[in-house]
Amino acid sequence: MLKNHSHLKTLLTIFFKAWTFGFISKSKFQLLNILRQSIYPLYIIHGGSCVLWHLFVQIHDYTDILDVGFNLTDLIGLYQALMIYLGIVIYNKQRILEVFEFYEDLLEDEDVIMVKLRKRHFGRSIRIAYICAKYFLMATLAAFFLVVGYVLMKSDFRTIMFFDTPGISRSSIWFYPVNLMHQFFLFFTSFELIIISDVVIMITIVYCQAELSAIAELISLLNRRGNLSGTKPGMLVRKISEVHLNIWMQTKKITAAFYHIYFHKLMSIMLCMCTMFLICHSPDPDISVGLLGALVMILQALVLCYFGQLLADCSKKILDAIYMTMWYEMTVRDQKDLLMLMMRFRRPIKVEAFGFGDISIYTFVQICKAAVSYAAIIYTVLK
């Protein structure tokens, strides 16, 4: 468990340092620190302006669905990367790190009642999170290089994102190295920022889910006699209240941070899926790249929505467990405490997004249906 936890912590550290140049020591001048954090968003804006220049100036034939579709996807992806950088890396960095430190303290806590439960549930959840993160990153990275290779061959090794960097003539000796290096770095950094941010969200939710599962098992102990060295039901109820209140307060920070981030992510995913489905309908006989891009978008949406569903299921599990307790065998005081717990558990811990509501598998299905519908409508109009 600790080994997998260490890997996830390292990934989290890299995520918050790589794009803000955190490996460079802070300056005593605040202006220099602000400029350092502004380098990458300005670079994204520059990349977006290059894509817009290509769409409105360099493209002469808008019937080329492959070219238009890829550039629209790039533009949407750059927008998503910018929102992630501002929403997670800059404004919510401290909040996410504080919550992660809270979970680290839980793993090191030697509470007699909770230590075995946490060890079991955190061990299983962290292992699942590590495996999912590992294969998700590997699969998306492989898809990235496949798409890059396809575009390179399609453009005769001239470009990676289908646009020509403004200000450099094709006859210049600097055209190919500058165009390829600039586009590869822009595409790679924005793509990895998006994908790793999905993993960061997944890790945060999984840790919360593990603690909720431990609480659900702790509640089930109320129905067992002779557990935990004869711990009285009243003490268990108070312990449940204390542990749940702590996790509820920490999770409120995360759900507040993810409220708008999920909106930008899911909206961008839906639009990118739409453009990928359009590319699949292009006259080009090779539709594999469109299907590959759509598959990456579907996988990304599934990761975000599945773990949101997982968190909601754990909250429901806690509510069901508290209703199934043998409350009638408790003292009146303990029954009153249990009633207060029931009232708190009626407000489940869940992930919400602006414009999408509660995040669940149903959200994933709606996004896929909407993307297919919009793509079909646009294709019919263009045809």
Secondary structure, DSSP 8 states (H G I E B T S, - for coil): -HHHHHHHHHHHHHHHHHTTTTTS---SSHHHHHHHHHHHHHHHHHHHHHHHHIIIII---TT-HHHHHHHHHHHHHHHHHHHHIIIIIISSHHHHHHHHHHHHHHHH---TTTHHHHHHHHHHHHHHHHHHHHHHHHHHHHHHHHHHHHHHHHTTSS-SSS---TT--TTSTTHHHHHHHHHHHHHHHHHHHHHHHHHHHHHHHHHHHHHHHHHHHHHHGGGSTT-TTT--HHHHHHHHHHHHHHHHHHHHHHHHHHHHHHHHHHHHHHHHHHHHHHHHTSS-S--HHHHHHHHHHHHHHHHHHHHHHHHHHHHHHHHHHHHTS-GGGS-HHHHHHHHHHHHHHTS----EETTTEE-SHHHHHHHHHHHHHHHHHHHHHH-
